[in-house]
Amino acid sequence: MAMFSMVNWQMQGSQWQIGDARCWKYCNGKKLPTRAAIAMSTSKPAAAAATSTKRPCDPADPTPPAKLQRSSDPPDPAPAGNPDGATDGGEATGLDSEGMAGARNPRAQRYLVAVEYVGTRFSGSQQQLNQRTVVGVLEEAFHKFIGQPVSIFCSSRTDAGVHALSNVCHVDVERISKRKPGEVLTPHEPGVVKRAVNHFLQRNEGDIMVTDVRYVAPDFHARYKALERTYHYRLLSGPESTSVFEKSSAWHISEDLDIHAMKKACSILVGHHDFSSFRAAGCQANSPMRTLDELTVTEVFPFMFFPSSIERSEMESSDGSLVYSRKPALESSGKESDGSCSSSVKSESKNRKEFGSRQRHRCFVVTARARSFLYHQVRLMVGLLKSVGTGNLTTADVERILNAKTVTAGPPMAPACGLYLANVKYDLSV
């Protein structure tokens, strides 16, 4: 408020305007100056008239201006079937101001916004004091776009280091005329919002981008309306050190991973269970019961995959498009029926390794899908699957750990850098 020390805010209708030098001092607990003391600064007739106008901060006015009041609308409740809202495998703990999501401005338009970001560049998604966060950066970009502060509410709260291919949030935007302050204009088109916000995001660090925007109803809640969430986790297996391009995008395991054993472990965890053994301390969910709809592990091409001339000839069809599952190509390249590389091919690739080239890692993706997850549930499950893949645990150990119902029974959780929030599903047809 120091910058307003020489001004006073006067109420005219429902708009605040700058007046003389009295009300600010009064609002800060100081005695109001007399009319004589300010006569030298009120030479214009309008200023003289302002001295007799009732000030909005006058004790005789018991009701503060409407512009300064917070709406008393109740917050949107979580659905009865999901009283805990929805926490994620890589989410941070802590309560955000969900009640404010219900403090809606009836003149504002609510938008559903999908964003992607590099999680290692943020201290999590939720607003934190003196920290760079996803919500903080988004709110700053929206503020620059529309000229007034906004509040953003995410569908999933991710930890520092957790990436997002598509995290979803909602925001209320009131479009005010710049030529006629106080006049509310028709809402911006979603495409305009996307381009404008991305303009300011790219001027920042360029590590976050809006991928989609849509109009939604005033009571639509990005967190409570979500039907399911999908996470991917990337693992790189191999003795060679990780490329600098992938150090912050996957978990490097120096040992070989047994994909068959990992698949069997996945089948044990799928379904409705008490996941207390995969629930980190600080989880705020009321119940450890969750339904895991999908948990799979698949071997895929590495992210930084630049094929050699021989590999290109095996992967390309006659029209030049890539073919990933062509049987002759798999057989000629020495791949097993499940897509994993055989030992003969791995030894052959070592012998054919040229100077300056890197030996490729095997890349695995773990996919987990459910309506909601417990705090760190996905990362704890991946930590268990990794231990099964390396042979440190068996499928019998998986059942034992699940039934133990304590997080100390399992191995350490996987690091955040390999986790990606891939998709949040909604029913937008209603």
N, C-alpha and C positions, 0 to 999 in steps of 0.2 A: 504493500500500500504506500510505500514511500514515494513512489512516483506521483501519487495523487495528493500529496501533502498541501498543495496550493489550490485545490479545487474542491467543490462541493457538488454532491449529486442531488439533483432536484427531481421530484416525481411529477411528470406531466402525463396524465392518462395512465398508461402502463409502461411508459418508456422512461429510462433514466437519461438525464442530460446534465451537462456540466454547468454549474452555477458559480457562486462566489466562494469565499474561503472560510466558511463557518462550519458546515455540518461534519466534515471529515474530522476536525479537531474534537468536536463533541462526541463523535462515535468512538473515538479513542480515549474517552474518559477525561477529556480536558474541558475546561470552562469555555462556553461560547463567548466570542468577542462581542462587544457592544456594537450597535449600529454606527456610533460615532467613530469607533476604531477602524471600521472598514469603509467609512464614507469615501475616503480618498481612492478606493479601488472600485467604487460603484458610480462612476460619473454618468454612465448611460442610463436612460429611463428604464430600460428593461432590468438592469441590475437593481435599481431602486425598488422596482415592483417586486423583485425576488425577495427583498428583506421582509416583506409582509406576508409572503407565501408560507403556508404550513410546510415544515420540513419533514421529509419521510422518516428521519431519525428522531423526531421530537417525541418526548416521553408521553405527550398527550395522545399520540397515535399508537394505540395498543397493538395494531396488526402490522407486522413487517410487510414490505412490498411483496406482491405475488411473485415477482421475478426472483426473489431470494428464497422463496419457500421450496422445500423438497416435497415432491408429490407423496401423498400418503397412501397411494394405491398399494395393496398387498402384493408381495412377491409371488411369482408363479410357482406353485407347489410342484414337487416331483411327482410323477405318476405313482399311483398306489402300488403297482407291481414293481416299482424300482425306487423305493424310498431313499436310497442312498445316492440318488442321482446317477452319475456314471463316472467312475474313476478308471484310469488307464494303467497299462503295464509300465509305462514310463512316466507317469504323472507325478507331480509334486504334491505334497500335502499342503494343508492350510486352507482356510475358508475364504473364498472370494466373496465379494459383495453381491451375492445372488439376489438379495432383496432389492437391490437397485435395478435389477433387470425388469422389475415390475413397475418402477417409477417412470412410466412412459409419458412422453409429451404427446398429447392428442394431435398436435399439428405436425408431428414428425413421421417419416416413413421408415419402417424397419426393413433392413436388408440382411440377407444371408450371404456371408462372404467366405469363400474358400481360399486358403493361403498355403503356400509351400515355403519352407525355410530350412536353412542349414543350422541344425540344433547346436552345434559346437560354437556358434557365434553368439549364443544367447544364454543368459542365466535362467533358463526356463521360460515358460509361456506366461505365467501370471506376473502381474505388476509387483515389483519389489523396490524398496528404497535404495537409491544410488546404484541400481543394477540395470543393465540393458536387457530388456525382456521383449518377447514377441508382442504382448499386449501394449506395452509402453511405446514401442516403435510404431505400431499400427495406429494407436490413438494420436500420436504426434502427426502422422501423415494425414489422417482425417481432419485434424485440427487445421493444418495448413490448407487443406482443400476447401473446407466450408467456413473457416474463420471463427469457429467456436468449438469448445471442448466436447468430446463425446466419451461414452463408456462402452467398452467392448467386452463381450462375454463369450468365452470359448467353449466348444463342445467337449474338449479334452485338454487337460492340463498336463503338459509335458515337462519333464525334468531338463536340467541343463545337459546339453549334449545329445538329446533325442531329436531326431529329424522329423520333418513332416512332409509327406508328398501331398497331403490334403488334410489340413486341420480346418475346422469350420467354426465360425463365430457369427454373432449377430450384433448389429449396431443400429441405433436410431439416429436419423439425420433429418434436421429441419433446415430447409432451404430458405434463407432469408435474402430479400432483395438488398443489393449493395447501394442502389440508387435511392431506395425508399426504405430506410431502416424500420423494421417492424412489420413490413409486408411479407407474408409467407407466399412463396411461389410453388408451382407444381414440382413434385419430387424429381430429382435427377434420374435419368435413365440408367439402368444397371451398367451398361457399357461405358457410360460417361464416368461413373464412380470407379470402375475398374481401371480405366486409363489414367484418370487423375490421381488416384491414390498410388498407383505404380510409378507415376512420374516422380512423386516425392519420395517413395521408397528407394528408387534407383539413385536418387541424388544423395541418399544416406550411405549405406554400405553395400547395397545390392545383393544382400543375402536372404532376402525375403520378398515374395511376390504374391500379389492377388491373382488367382487363377480363374475365379468365377464369382459372379455376383447375381443375386436374384431378389426380387420383391418377395416379402413374406407378410403374413398377417401380423397385426400389432401384438398379439399374444404368443407368437411363435418363439420358442426358446431353443437355442442351438444345442444346449446340453440335455434337456429333459425330453426333447422330441426325437432324439437319435434312436434309431431302431437297432443298429449294430455298429461295431467298430472293428476294423481290420488292421492288424499290425504285421509288418515284415521285419525279420532280423537276418542280417547278412553275416556269414562266417566265411573266412578264408583259411584254407587248410594247406599247409606245406612248410617245409623247413626254411625256405628263403625269407628274408625280412620283407616287410610290407612296403610297397611303393609309397613314395611321399604323397601320391595322389589319392591313396586309399587309407592312410593312417587314421583318418577321422570319420571313415564311412563304413567300417566293418570291424569285426573282432577277429584278430589273427590267432589261429591255433597252429602251433608248429607240428603237432602230431597228425597222423592220418585219421579221418573220421569214418566210422562204419555206418553208412547210411541205412542199412537194413535194420540194425539194432536201434537206431534213432527212430525209424518209422514204427517199430513195435512199441517203443516207449510213448510215442505220440498217441497211439490207439488206447493206451491205458488211461491217459489224462482227459481224453475227449468225453464230454457228457456232463451231467449234473453232479457236482461233488462239493464237499467241504474242502476249500482250497486254503486252509489255514497254514499249510506247509509252504505255500507260495504267497504269503501275505507279509510284507515288510512291516517293521515297527513303525508306528505313526499312521497306519491306515485308519481312515475315519469312517469306513463302511460299517453299517450296523450288523451285517451278517457276512460270514466268509463263504456262504453258499453262492456258487456261480455256475452257469451253464456254458461250457466251452463248446461252441458249435463246430469249430474246426481247429486242428493243430496238425500241420503237415511239415515235412522237410523235403526239399527238392534240390537237386544239383543243377546249377545253371551256368551259363557262360559268365566269366568274370566281367566286372563292370568295365575295367580297362582292358578290353580284349581287342587286339589288333592282329588279325589272322595273317599267317604267312601265305605265300603263293600256293602251296600245296593245300592248305586249309581252305583257302578261298575257292579253289577248284572243286573241293569236296562239298562245300556248303552252298554253292551257287547253282540255281536251276538254269535251264536254257535261256530264260528271259532275263537273267541277271539278278533275280530276287533270291533272298536267302532261304534256305531250307534247313531247318534245325533238326528234324526228326526223320530224315530220309534214311531208310534202312541200310542201303549199300554204303552210304557215307559213314554211318556208325560202325559198320563191320570193317570197312577199310581203314578207319582211324583207330581201330582197336578198342572201341567202347563196348561196355557190357549192355545188356538189354535194359537195365535200369538207368542208363545214361552216365554211369560212373566210368572213369578211365581204368583200364586194366594195368597191371604192373608192368607188362611187356612194353606198352606204349610209353609209360612214364620213364622207363629206363632208356627207351629209344630216343625220347625227347631230350634226355640228358646228354646222350652221345652226340645228337645233332645240334646241340646248343652252340650258337655262334658267339664270338667274342662281343661283349657289350650288351648282349640280349639277356633278359631276365627269364628265369624259370617261372612258369605260370603257377599260380595257386589254384586249387580246386575251390569253387565257390558254392556255398550252400545257402538256401533261403528257408528260414522257418516262418510259416504263416500261422497266425492265431486270429480267430474271429469269434466274437461274442458280443452280446448287448453291452456288457460292461465288464471291467476287470478290477481286481483288487490292486492296491498300491504295490507296484513293482512285480506284479504277477507274471507278466510276459518275460521279463528279464530273469526271474528266478526259474521259470520253466526252461528257458534256453540254457541257463547254467547247468541244469540237470541233464538236458539232452546232450550237451557237449561232453559231460562226464560219461554218459552212456556211449557216445560215439568213440571216445578214446579208450574205452574198455575199463575205466575206473569203477563204473557201476554197471549193474545188470538190470534187466527188466524186472526181476524180482525186487531189486532195491527201489525201483520206481514205485511199485505198489506199497512197499514198506514206508517210504517217505510220504506218500500221499495219505496213508492211514495214520501216520504219526501225528498229524494235525499241529505241528509246530515247525516254524521256519528254521530252527536250529538243526533239524534232522537232515536237511538237504545241503548240497554244495553251495558255494558263493554264487551270487547272481552275475549275469553277464554285464559287461560295461555298457554305458548308455550309447556310445557312438555307433553301434551297429543296429540300433532300433529305429524303425520308421513307422510313423502313423500314416497308414496308406489310404484309408477311406473311412468316412463316416456316412452311414446310410440313413436317409429320411424318406418319408412318404410325403412328397410335395404335390400330390394330386388333389389334396383336400384343401 
